[in-house]
Amino acid sequence: MLNGRRVVVTGGSSGIGRSLVRAYAAQGARVLAVARREGDLAATVAGTPDGSTGLVAADLTTDGGRRAVETAAEHAWGAVDVVVHAAGTLGPVNDQPGSTLEQYPPDDWYRVFEANVSAVHFLHQRLAGLLARGDHPAVIGVSSTVGRTVRARWGMYAISKAGLEAWLDILDQEWAGMVYSVNPGGTATPMRAAAIPDEDPATIPTPDDVAPLFLRLAHPFCPEPSGSKLDARDWLDADPWEGLRGDGLSA
Ligand SMILES: NC(=O)c1ccc[n+]([C@@H]2O[C@H](COP(=O)([O-])OP(=O)(O)OC[C@H]3O[C@@H](n4cnc5c(N)ncnc54)[C@H](OP(=O)(O)O)[C@@H]3O)[C@@H](O)[C@H]2O)c1
């Protein structure tokens, strides 16, 4: 359904990003998987059809890392159709030391903001020219329940995701492409285990379970309006292609 779509997925070394890289590639997309850990990216790519997926080992909080993504996409495709900003980091939350605003450590404050907001913004600036040459381009931000309604003891993680929502709203107003915010909802990943260590991961959706909405939003004729704030939980058992034809070229 996504034949030939050129998709950049950040956070491709783990959790939700890893599942999305594989899900997009399995639908015929060409994918660039981005994160810092090269070995884990290689493991992600190993689960995709031959030749579909490349990797860029890059720290997205640095300009050099973001430039490496731009260069790889330029060389591979000369254009980008979809960017999924799934990379993210947590900082202290819940009953962990430093999770209140009064105690929140400065290093975590800046680190989480850099990864969850600044990296998205400056990577978008790097990729904007390639998106302008893309086919029905889309930007998908990965938000959070606590970014839509902030919560005590979620500190900069909640603030950064609320900031990401605002950033996506402005992008939607300024840019002609499609802009989506997706809240995956609690999903069994290393980040979730760090946030809520007592939770049994078998009781919440897996990263593969939350992929259908992300697949739908990458389709060139996805009917969801730009600016939509969506919940992957609403699509766990749904057909991502409802109302869309199979050639990836038309509605
Ligand atoms: N899991 C949940 O319940 C949940 C709920 C709501 C929202 N989310 C959001 O979903 C997204 C994916 O989270 P996840 O649960 O899948 O977490 P995860 O398994 O911890 O994955 C986080 C990913 O972000 C990458 N990353 C972090 N900092 C980076 C940096 N500076 N440069 C490049 N890549 C970086 C990591 O790769 P490297 O370490 O290799 O760089 C990793 O691939 C995040 O935005 C998260 O906030 C998750």
The ligand as a Tripos MOL2 file, in Angstrom:
@<TRIPOS>MOLECULE
LIG
   48    52     1     0     0
SMALL
NO_CHARGES

@<TRIPOS>ATOM
      1 N1          6.0770    3.7130   24.9120 N.am      1 LIG1
      2 C1          5.0710    4.4910   25.3010 C.2       1 LIG1
      3 O1          4.2360    4.0850   26.1460 O.2       1 LIG1
      4 C2          4.9140    5.8710   24.7150 C.ar      1 LIG1
      5 C3          3.7410    6.5780   25.0350 C.ar      1 LIG1
      6 C4          3.5740    7.8540   24.5000 C.ar      1 LIG1
      7 C5          4.5280    8.3870   23.6540 C.ar      1 LIG1
      8 N2          5.6610    7.6790   23.3710 N.ar      1 LIG1
      9 C6          6.6350    8.2780   22.4580 C.3       1 LIG1
     10 O2          6.9230    7.3480   21.4320 O.3       1 LIG1
     11 C7          8.2250    7.6030   20.8990 C.3       1 LIG1
     12 C8          8.9980    6.2840   20.8660 C.3       1 LIG1
     13 O3          9.1920    5.8690   22.2150 O.3       1 LIG1
     14 P1          9.4490    4.3520   22.6450 P.3       1 LIG1
     15 O4          8.5270    4.0650   23.7430 O.co2     1 LIG1
     16 O5          9.5140    3.4990   21.4550 O.co2     1 LIG1
     17 O6         10.8910    4.5350   23.3360 O.3       1 LIG1
     18 P2         12.2870    3.7860   23.1830 P.3       1 LIG1
     19 O7         12.0970    2.3460   22.9440 O.co2     1 LIG1
     20 O8         13.0710    4.2630   24.3530 O.co2     1 LIG1
     21 O9         12.8910    4.4350   21.8590 O.3       1 LIG1
     22 C9         13.3350    5.7620   21.8300 C.3       1 LIG1
     23 C10        14.0750    5.9500   20.5290 C.3       1 LIG1
     24 O10        14.5380    7.3160   20.4480 O.3       1 LIG1
     25 C11        15.8730    7.2990   20.0010 C.3       1 LIG1
     26 N3         16.5690    8.5040   20.4690 N.ar      1 LIG1
     27 C12        16.5580    9.0320   21.7100 C.ar      1 LIG1
     28 N4         17.3750   10.0970   21.7660 N.ar      1 LIG1
     29 C13        17.9030   10.2430   20.5210 C.ar      1 LIG1
     30 C14        18.8330   11.1490   19.9510 C.ar      1 LIG1
     31 N5         19.3890   12.1380   20.6650 N.pl3     1 LIG1
     32 N6         19.1550   11.0090   18.6540 N.ar      1 LIG1
     33 C15        18.6100   10.0240   17.9200 C.ar      1 LIG1
     34 N7         17.7290    9.1290   18.4000 N.ar      1 LIG1
     35 C16        17.3850    9.2400   19.6880 C.ar      1 LIG1
     36 C17        16.4570    6.0260   20.6130 C.3       1 LIG1
     37 O11        17.5740    5.5700   19.8870 O.3       1 LIG1
     38 P3         19.0980    5.6150   20.3680 P.3       1 LIG1
     39 O12        19.1250    5.4410   21.8570 O.co2     1 LIG1
     40 O13        19.7190    4.5050   19.5870 O.co2     1 LIG1
     41 O14        19.5840    6.9560   19.9330 O.co2     1 LIG1
     42 C18        15.3020    5.0660   20.4140 C.3       1 LIG1
     43 O15        15.3390    4.5050   19.1110 O.3       1 LIG1
     44 C19         8.8440    8.6650   21.8080 C.3       1 LIG1
     45 O16         8.7240    9.9230   21.2010 O.3       1 LIG1
     46 C20         7.9920    8.6000   23.0570 C.3       1 LIG1
     47 O17         7.9940    9.8200   23.7580 O.3       1 LIG1
     48 C21         5.8730    6.4180   23.8820 C.ar      1 LIG1
@<TRIPOS>BOND
     1     1     2 1
     2     2     3 2
     3     2     4 1
     4     4     5 ar
     5     4    48 ar
     6     5     6 ar
     7     6     7 ar
     8     7     8 ar
     9     8     9 1
    10     8    48 ar
    11     9    10 1
    12     9    46 1
    13    10    11 1
    14    11    12 1
    15    11    44 1
    16    12    13 1
    17    13    14 1
    18    14    15 2
    19    14    16 1
    20    14    17 1
    21    17    18 1
    22    18    19 2
    23    18    20 1
    24    18    21 1
    25    21    22 1
    26    22    23 1
    27    23    24 1
    28    23    42 1
    29    24    25 1
    30    25    26 1
    31    25    36 1
    32    26    27 ar
    33    26    35 ar
    34    27    28 ar
    35    28    29 ar
    36    29    30 ar
    37    29    35 ar
    38    30    31 1
    39    30    32 ar
    40    32    33 ar
    41    33    34 ar
    42    34    35 ar
    43    36    37 1
    44    36    42 1
    45    37    38 1
    46    38    39 2
    47    38    40 1
    48    38    41 1
    49    42    43 1
    50    44    45 1
    51    44    46 1
    52    46    47 1
@<TRIPOS>SUBSTRUCTURE
     1 LIG1         1 GROUP 0 **** ****
